[in-house]
Amino acid sequence: MSRPLIAVTADRSSQPSAFGPRDSTLQVLNYSEAIVSAGGRPALLPATEVIPEDLLDGFDGLMLTGGGDLSPEMYGQAAADAVYGISPIRDRFETALVRDAQERGIPILAICRGLQLVNVLRGGTLIQHLDGHWQTRASDEVEHDVTIELGSRLAQIVGGVSMGVNSYHHQAIDRLGTGLVVTARAGAVIEAVEDPTVNLIAVQWHPEHLFRTSINNHALFDDLVRRAGAHRERKPAHV
């Protein structure tokens, strides 16, 4: 049987080309390498201006990746000066992805921007700028520990109530979205949430940069692929 197929979101930004600056799809390969290492098959989904029907038809899992900031208009605020990299097209595309995944029961792993998107789509808000959470050391090095809620799915995945993470975010959850449960913190900052009813785990850090050196961070991708495989087994034969 083939490996579970995982949809991976990608940034959309203007890049130089032989034809002049053009909107392009970019994605750090660590996301895909982590999925392959965990036994899955990654497939990039470019954020197209026209959103196709049946977005996730044929996919077994979804990874929402990091990138530029969400438009604060999505949570009823004007943009602060520190907000950067807004792409309304990506915001709309990934909103459709989340909704399609939830309707289909497709497992989701949301990373950094992905966590923030999930929170906003549940009616939550974001702190638009947060000092001191962008590390200067290499991305495959741990910056700090997070404290994990005992009994949470995250605690079960990593086998404990603490783990080392990196830190590359200048925004964070402010008001928690409906139905989300906080599963990890670093001080007052929410670092992970989940919703078992829709097969969702979301983290604020970037485990894709730590999967080679950290068993706990690799376990997040193992879990996504395992959940995706279980979802595929439950699907009707004609889907």
Residue frames as qw, qx, qy, qz and C-alpha x, y, z in Angstrom:
[[0.000, 0.888, 0.460, 0.000, 0.00, 0.00, 0.00],
 [0.387, 0.582, -0.034, 0.714, 1.27, 3.49, -0.83],
 [0.310, -0.184, -0.469, 0.806, 2.29, 5.96, 1.83],
 [0.038, 0.806, 0.526, -0.269, -0.30, 8.49, 3.05],
 [0.373, 0.488, 0.259, 0.746, -0.47, 11.59, 0.86],
 [0.298, -0.663, -0.373, 0.577, -0.05, 14.83, 2.79],
 [0.279, 0.825, 0.249, 0.423, -1.01, 18.22, 1.35],
 [0.529, -0.369, -0.155, 0.749, 1.54, 20.92, 2.25],
 [0.172, 0.950, 0.255, -0.055, 0.66, 24.60, 1.97],
 [0.640, 0.078, 0.129, 0.753, 3.11, 27.06, 0.42],
 [0.096, -0.654, -0.120, 0.741, 3.84, 30.75, 0.50],
 [0.486, 0.682, 0.425, 0.343, 2.87, 32.99, -2.40],
 [0.252, -0.798, 0.039, 0.546, 5.16, 35.94, -3.10],
 [0.541, 0.834, -0.091, -0.055, 6.63, 37.98, -5.94],
 [0.720, -0.392, 0.410, 0.399, 9.98, 36.62, -7.12],
 [0.168, 0.680, -0.444, -0.558, 12.36, 37.65, -9.92],
 [0.784, 0.210, 0.576, 0.094, 12.13, 35.63, -13.12],
 [0.400, 0.025, 0.537, 0.742, 13.17, 35.84, -16.78],
 [0.033, 0.641, 0.595, 0.483, 9.83, 37.58, -17.34],
 [0.121, -0.535, 0.175, -0.818, 10.28, 40.10, -14.56],
 [0.221, -0.126, 0.741, -0.622, 8.77, 39.82, -11.06],
 [0.593, -0.156, -0.597, -0.517, 6.08, 37.14, -10.92],
 [0.709, -0.393, 0.326, -0.487, 3.94, 35.65, -8.17],
 [0.516, 0.340, -0.786, 0.014, 5.62, 32.37, -7.23],
 [0.875, -0.427, -0.123, -0.192, 5.22, 29.38, -4.94],
 [0.276, 0.570, -0.662, 0.401, 7.98, 28.97, -2.38],
 [0.833, -0.494, -0.021, -0.248, 8.39, 26.48, 0.41],
 [0.170, -0.648, 0.727, -0.148, 11.24, 25.43, 2.69],
 [0.669, 0.171, -0.689, -0.220, 12.01, 21.78, 1.91],
 [0.018, -0.220, 0.834, -0.505, 12.27, 20.83, 5.58],
 [0.662, 0.048, 0.302, -0.684, 8.48, 20.42, 5.74],
 [0.852, 0.302, -0.283, -0.320, 8.49, 17.84, 2.98],
 [0.422, 0.407, -0.775, 0.235, 11.67, 16.14, 4.20],
 [0.299, -0.205, 0.699, -0.616, 10.08, 15.71, 7.64],
 [0.809, 0.150, 0.138, -0.551, 6.98, 14.10, 6.12],
 [0.751, 0.396, -0.520, -0.091, 9.08, 11.72, 4.02],
 [0.153, 0.394, -0.800, 0.426, 11.16, 10.82, 7.09],
 [0.479, -0.066, 0.604, -0.634, 7.94, 9.96, 8.93],
 [0.323, 0.131, 0.929, 0.121, 6.72, 7.70, 6.11],
 [0.410, 0.704, 0.442, -0.374, 4.42, 10.04, 4.20],
 [0.478, 0.330, 0.466, 0.668, 4.30, 11.51, 0.70],
 [0.026, -0.618, -0.216, 0.756, 4.25, 15.33, 0.58],
 [0.349, 0.516, 0.555, 0.551, 2.57, 17.33, -2.16],
 [0.111, -0.247, -0.138, 0.953, 2.72, 21.13, -2.33],
 [0.174, 0.734, 0.650, 0.090, -0.55, 22.97, -2.86],
 [0.249, 0.112, 0.078, 0.959, 0.07, 26.41, -4.40],
 [0.105, 0.583, 0.523, -0.613, -2.27, 29.17, -3.22],
 [0.219, 0.301, 0.606, 0.702, -4.06, 29.85, -6.49],
 [0.192, 0.027, 0.067, -0.979, -6.25, 32.88, -7.06],
 [0.730, -0.077, -0.304, -0.607, -9.11, 30.65, -8.23],
 [0.401, -0.311, 0.790, -0.344, -9.84, 28.02, -5.59],
 [0.393, 0.065, -0.826, -0.398, -10.53, 24.59, -7.13],
 [0.811, -0.285, 0.007, -0.511, -13.47, 22.50, -6.05],
 [0.984, -0.145, -0.091, 0.038, -12.69, 19.33, -4.08],
 [0.053, 0.876, -0.454, 0.153, -9.44, 20.88, -2.86],
 [0.294, -0.520, 0.782, -0.180, -8.35, 17.91, -0.78],
 [0.937, 0.176, 0.042, -0.300, -9.87, 15.11, -2.82],
 [0.863, 0.339, -0.327, 0.182, -7.41, 12.21, -2.73],
 [0.179, 0.573, -0.563, 0.568, -5.37, 13.57, 0.20],
 [0.697, -0.339, -0.622, 0.115, -5.03, 11.83, 3.56],
 [0.499, -0.597, -0.303, 0.550, -3.61, 14.67, 5.66],
 [0.231, 0.879, 0.122, 0.400, -2.97, 18.42, 5.66],
 [0.589, -0.344, -0.199, 0.703, -0.02, 20.42, 6.93],
 [0.087, 0.965, 0.172, 0.178, -0.53, 24.16, 7.34],
 [0.732, 0.063, -0.134, 0.666, 2.90, 25.78, 7.21],
 [0.303, -0.661, -0.164, 0.667, 4.53, 29.01, 8.35],
 [0.397, 0.476, 0.388, 0.682, 5.06, 32.21, 6.40],
 [0.029, 0.303, -0.027, 0.952, 3.93, 35.82, 6.37],
 [0.172, 0.160, 0.624, -0.745, 1.29, 37.26, 8.66],
 [0.111, 0.592, 0.790, 0.113, -2.46, 36.84, 8.29],
 [0.022, -0.491, -0.192, -0.849, -4.36, 39.96, 7.33],
 [0.011, -0.120, -0.662, 0.740, -5.58, 41.49, 10.61],
 [0.494, -0.006, -0.178, -0.851, -8.84, 42.25, 8.81],
 [0.569, -0.098, -0.794, -0.187, -9.61, 38.57, 9.32],
 [0.444, -0.419, -0.698, 0.374, -9.97, 39.22, 13.05],
 [0.108, -0.889, -0.423, -0.140, -11.39, 42.73, 12.85],
 [0.455, -0.727, 0.032, 0.512, -8.25, 44.80, 13.42],
 [0.418, 0.889, -0.188, -0.011, -6.14, 47.29, 11.51],
 [0.882, 0.172, -0.209, 0.387, -2.57, 46.21, 10.73],
 [0.483, -0.812, 0.125, 0.302, 0.17, 47.30, 13.12],
 [0.248, 0.849, -0.425, -0.191, 3.46, 48.58, 11.67],
 [0.316, -0.472, 0.822, 0.049, 5.21, 45.28, 12.46],
 [0.796, 0.286, 0.499, -0.187, 2.83, 43.16, 10.34],
 [0.080, 0.574, -0.621, -0.528, 4.46, 41.82, 7.17],
 [0.021, -0.152, 0.940, 0.306, 4.03, 39.44, 4.26],
 [0.547, 0.326, 0.528, -0.562, 0.24, 39.61, 3.99],
 [0.099, 0.078, -0.785, -0.607, -1.22, 37.63, 1.10],
 [0.606, 0.122, 0.279, -0.735, -5.03, 37.85, 0.86],
 [0.731, 0.267, -0.502, -0.377, -4.96, 35.15, -1.82],
 [0.386, 0.170, -0.868, 0.262, -3.13, 32.75, 0.49],
 [0.276, -0.026, 0.600, -0.751, -5.46, 33.66, 3.36],
 [0.725, 0.180, -0.007, -0.665, -8.53, 32.80, 1.26],
 [0.672, 0.289, -0.660, -0.172, -6.99, 29.63, -0.18],
 [0.269, 0.149, -0.862, 0.402, -5.91, 28.22, 3.16],
 [0.467, 0.007, 0.421, -0.778, -9.23, 29.15, 4.75],
 [0.802, 0.205, -0.256, -0.499, -10.88, 26.94, 2.11],
 [0.526, 0.285, -0.793, 0.118, -8.36, 24.18, 2.85],
 [0.090, -0.128, 0.761, -0.630, -9.11, 24.18, 6.57],
 [0.640, 0.113, 0.228, -0.725, -12.85, 24.07, 5.96],
 [0.772, 0.276, -0.473, -0.322, -12.53, 21.25, 3.43],
 [0.355, 0.266, -0.844, 0.300, -10.27, 19.26, 5.76],
 [0.285, -0.058, 0.652, -0.700, -12.67, 19.62, 8.66],
 [0.751, 0.181, -0.017, -0.635, -15.66, 18.58, 6.55],
 [0.777, 0.298, -0.539, -0.130, -13.79, 15.48, 5.36],
 [0.835, -0.536, 0.121, -0.035, -12.27, 14.67, 8.76],
 [0.756, 0.462, -0.255, 0.387, -8.76, 14.94, 7.29],
 [0.683, -0.548, -0.170, 0.451, -6.05, 15.15, 9.98],
 [0.249, 0.901, -0.048, 0.352, -4.33, 18.53, 10.30],
 [0.660, -0.379, -0.140, 0.633, -0.93, 19.55, 11.64],
 [0.167, 0.937, 0.144, 0.271, -0.76, 23.36, 11.77],
 [0.701, -0.177, -0.117, 0.681, 2.60, 25.06, 12.22],
 [0.269, -0.226, -0.049, 0.935, 3.23, 28.69, 13.27],
 [0.282, 0.091, -0.226, -0.928, 1.14, 30.71, 10.78],
 [0.449, -0.193, -0.797, -0.355, -1.05, 27.64, 10.49],
 [0.293, -0.389, -0.735, 0.472, -1.82, 27.70, 14.21],
 [0.041, 0.307, 0.167, -0.936, -2.69, 31.37, 13.96],
 [0.351, -0.017, -0.551, -0.757, -4.97, 30.75, 10.97],
 [0.411, -0.324, -0.851, -0.044, -6.84, 28.00, 12.77],
 [0.196, -0.400, -0.569, 0.692, -7.33, 30.25, 15.79],
 [0.159, 0.229, -0.086, -0.956, -8.61, 33.18, 13.73],
 [0.395, -0.108, -0.698, -0.588, -11.03, 30.96, 11.77],
 [0.400, -0.426, -0.795, 0.162, -12.52, 29.93, 15.13],
 [0.215, -0.885, -0.283, -0.299, -13.20, 33.57, 16.03],
 [0.680, -0.525, -0.103, 0.502, -9.95, 34.09, 17.93],
 [0.205, 0.971, -0.104, 0.068, -7.55, 37.02, 17.69],
 [0.824, 0.142, -0.170, 0.522, -3.79, 37.52, 17.57],
 [0.368, -0.796, 0.085, 0.472, -1.21, 39.63, 19.36],
 [0.636, 0.771, 0.019, 0.040, 0.12, 41.47, 16.31],
 [0.480, 0.633, -0.476, 0.377, 3.65, 41.89, 17.63],
 [0.832, -0.554, 0.012, 0.011, 5.53, 40.13, 20.38],
 [0.187, 0.810, -0.538, 0.142, 9.14, 40.92, 21.24],
 [0.319, -0.553, 0.740, -0.212, 11.70, 38.32, 22.20],
 [0.823, 0.059, 0.533, -0.188, 10.41, 35.26, 20.37],
 [0.753, 0.644, -0.138, -0.002, 12.62, 35.31, 17.27],
 [0.794, -0.469, 0.237, 0.306, 15.81, 33.41, 18.00],
 [0.224, 0.863, -0.401, -0.209, 19.22, 34.37, 16.65],
 [0.410, -0.372, 0.824, 0.125, 20.77, 30.91, 16.89],
 [0.179, 0.128, -0.826, -0.519, 20.43, 28.28, 14.14],
 [0.673, -0.103, -0.121, -0.722, 16.90, 27.06, 13.43],
 [0.817, -0.038, -0.570, -0.075, 17.82, 23.45, 14.25],
 [0.318, 0.099, -0.667, 0.667, 18.81, 24.47, 17.79],
 [0.355, -0.672, -0.649, 0.027, 16.41, 24.63, 20.72],
 [0.051, 0.570, -0.091, 0.815, 15.64, 28.11, 22.07],
 [0.354, -0.290, 0.511, -0.728, 13.45, 27.26, 25.07],
 [0.019, -0.167, -0.983, 0.079, 11.18, 24.62, 26.59],
 [0.494, -0.285, -0.223, -0.791, 7.40, 24.52, 26.50],
 [0.273, -0.046, 0.823, -0.497, 5.22, 23.12, 29.27],
 [0.393, -0.084, -0.730, -0.553, 2.68, 20.61, 27.96],
 [0.648, -0.254, 0.207, -0.687, -0.70, 19.88, 29.50],
 [0.205, -0.151, 0.958, -0.136, -0.84, 16.47, 31.12],
 [0.485, 0.372, 0.752, -0.248, -3.36, 14.22, 29.36],
 [0.435, 0.695, -0.107, -0.562, -3.33, 16.19, 26.11],
 [0.908, 0.398, 0.115, 0.056, -2.79, 14.53, 22.76],
 [0.354, 0.816, -0.391, 0.238, 0.46, 16.46, 22.44],
 [0.428, -0.602, 0.625, -0.252, 1.71, 14.97, 25.72],
 [0.902, 0.044, 0.421, -0.089, 0.85, 11.51, 24.42],
 [0.733, 0.668, -0.084, 0.096, 2.67, 12.16, 21.13],
 [0.295, 0.743, -0.486, 0.354, 5.92, 13.36, 22.69],
 [0.792, -0.185, -0.550, 0.190, 5.70, 11.16, 25.77],
 [0.455, -0.221, -0.425, 0.751, 6.05, 13.90, 28.37],
 [0.074, -0.897, -0.424, 0.101, 4.97, 17.28, 29.70],
 [0.126, -0.867, 0.219, 0.429, 7.95, 19.31, 28.52],
 [0.804, 0.278, 0.326, 0.412, 9.98, 19.58, 25.32],
 [0.291, -0.505, 0.209, 0.785, 12.54, 21.83, 23.70],
 [0.503, 0.728, 0.453, 0.109, 11.46, 24.00, 20.77],
 [0.385, 0.088, 0.167, 0.903, 12.82, 26.72, 18.53],
 [0.041, 0.755, 0.458, -0.468, 11.19, 30.14, 18.27],
 [0.221, 0.013, 0.445, 0.868, 10.51, 32.07, 15.05],
 [0.044, -0.704, -0.649, -0.285, 7.33, 34.07, 15.55],
 [0.113, 0.080, -0.216, 0.967, 6.49, 37.67, 16.29],
 [0.562, -0.254, -0.124, -0.778, 2.77, 37.05, 16.73],
 [0.080, -0.017, -0.956, 0.282, 0.81, 34.76, 19.04],
 [0.305, -0.560, -0.722, -0.267, -2.70, 33.81, 20.06],
 [0.137, -0.250, 0.315, -0.905, -4.51, 36.48, 22.04],
 [0.689, -0.014, 0.335, -0.643, -8.17, 35.45, 22.38],
 [0.256, -0.121, 0.951, 0.127, -8.51, 31.69, 21.98],
 [0.447, 0.045, -0.523, -0.725, -10.78, 30.45, 19.20],
 [0.781, -0.129, 0.211, -0.574, -13.95, 28.48, 19.90],
 [0.987, 0.073, -0.051, -0.137, -13.42, 24.77, 20.48],
 [0.596, 0.520, -0.498, 0.356, -9.65, 24.98, 20.83],
 [0.783, -0.616, -0.059, 0.068, -7.85, 23.67, 23.91],
 [0.111, 0.850, -0.493, 0.150, -4.46, 25.05, 24.97],
 [0.984, -0.107, -0.120, 0.072, -1.97, 22.19, 25.27],
 [0.741, -0.071, -0.108, 0.659, 1.40, 23.95, 25.67],
 [0.046, -0.994, -0.064, -0.079, 2.73, 27.28, 26.89],
 [0.627, 0.139, -0.241, 0.728, 6.01, 29.14, 27.29],
 [0.055, -0.132, -0.342, 0.929, 5.24, 31.47, 30.16],
 [0.399, 0.469, 0.399, -0.679, 2.13, 33.41, 29.15],
 [0.362, 0.434, -0.510, -0.649, 2.51, 32.61, 25.43],
 [0.872, 0.153, 0.370, -0.281, 0.29, 29.88, 23.97],
 [0.059, -0.542, 0.749, 0.375, 2.55, 27.46, 22.10],
 [0.131, -0.022, -0.935, -0.328, 0.16, 24.66, 21.11],
 [0.596, 0.090, 0.301, -0.739, -3.57, 23.99, 20.78],
 [0.026, -0.007, -0.957, -0.289, -5.67, 21.05, 19.66],
 [0.650, 0.078, 0.139, -0.743, -9.23, 20.04, 18.89],
 [0.304, -0.109, 0.945, 0.041, -9.78, 16.27, 19.02],
 [0.577, 0.488, 0.535, -0.378, -13.21, 16.60, 17.41],
 [0.625, 0.756, -0.050, -0.188, -11.67, 17.57, 14.04],
 [0.921, 0.030, 0.116, 0.372, -8.32, 15.73, 14.33],
 [0.297, 0.863, -0.079, 0.401, -6.30, 18.92, 14.71],
 [0.694, -0.507, -0.079, 0.505, -2.94, 19.60, 16.37],
 [0.337, 0.861, 0.024, 0.381, -1.31, 23.02, 16.08],
 [0.693, -0.439, -0.104, 0.563, 2.05, 24.31, 17.33],
 [0.080, 0.984, 0.003, -0.158, 3.59, 27.78, 17.33],
 [0.354, -0.647, 0.564, 0.372, 7.19, 26.66, 16.83],
 [0.626, 0.578, -0.395, -0.345, 8.84, 25.12, 13.76],
 [0.805, -0.285, 0.520, -0.030, 9.35, 21.36, 14.30],
 [0.843, 0.530, 0.056, 0.072, 10.35, 20.90, 10.64],
 [0.296, 0.802, -0.444, 0.269, 13.74, 22.43, 11.48],
 [0.361, -0.548, 0.668, -0.352, 14.24, 20.09, 14.44],
 [0.945, 0.026, 0.018, -0.327, 12.97, 16.74, 13.14],
 [0.756, 0.413, -0.472, 0.189, 16.49, 15.44, 12.43],
 [0.280, 0.388, -0.622, 0.620, 17.87, 16.24, 15.87],
 [0.358, -0.159, 0.520, -0.759, 14.85, 15.96, 18.20],
 [0.061, -0.191, -0.977, -0.071, 12.84, 12.78, 18.75],
 [0.139, 0.537, 0.614, -0.561, 9.99, 14.80, 20.24],
 [0.294, 0.568, -0.130, -0.758, 9.74, 17.10, 17.23],
 [0.187, 0.169, -0.857, -0.449, 10.01, 14.20, 14.78],
 [0.104, 0.281, 0.921, -0.250, 7.13, 12.59, 16.68],
 [0.353, 0.524, 0.235, -0.739, 4.78, 15.35, 15.47],
 [0.436, 0.433, -0.532, -0.583, 5.32, 14.24, 11.87],
 [0.092, 0.026, -0.995, 0.004, 5.12, 10.56, 12.80],
 [0.242, 0.386, 0.706, -0.542, 1.77, 11.34, 14.37],
 [0.438, 0.511, -0.087, -0.734, 0.47, 13.25, 11.34],
 [0.369, 0.299, -0.784, -0.401, 1.38, 10.40, 8.99],
 [0.010, -0.117, -0.967, 0.227, -0.14, 7.85, 11.38],
 [0.339, 0.466, 0.478, -0.663, -3.37, 9.87, 11.62],
 [0.432, 0.482, -0.366, -0.669, -3.42, 10.28, 7.84],
 [0.224, 0.154, -0.942, -0.198, -3.01, 6.54, 7.34],
 [0.133, 0.294, 0.855, -0.405, -5.87, 5.84, 9.74],
 [0.401, 0.515, 0.143, -0.744, -8.06, 8.35, 7.90],
 [0.374, 0.367, -0.658, -0.541, -7.33, 6.67, 4.58],
 [0.079, -0.035, -0.995, 0.046, -8.33, 3.29, 6.01],
 [0.228, 0.433, 0.668, -0.560, -11.69, 4.74, 7.09],
 [0.325, 0.405, -0.230, -0.823, -12.51, 6.30, 3.72],
 [0.820, 0.339, 0.369, -0.277, -15.08, 4.56, 1.50],
 [0.684, -0.035, 0.564, 0.461, -13.48, 2.66, -1.37],
 [0.454, 0.692, 0.433, 0.358, -14.88, 5.04, -4.01],
 [0.128, -0.983, -0.014, 0.134, -13.43, 8.21, -2.40]]
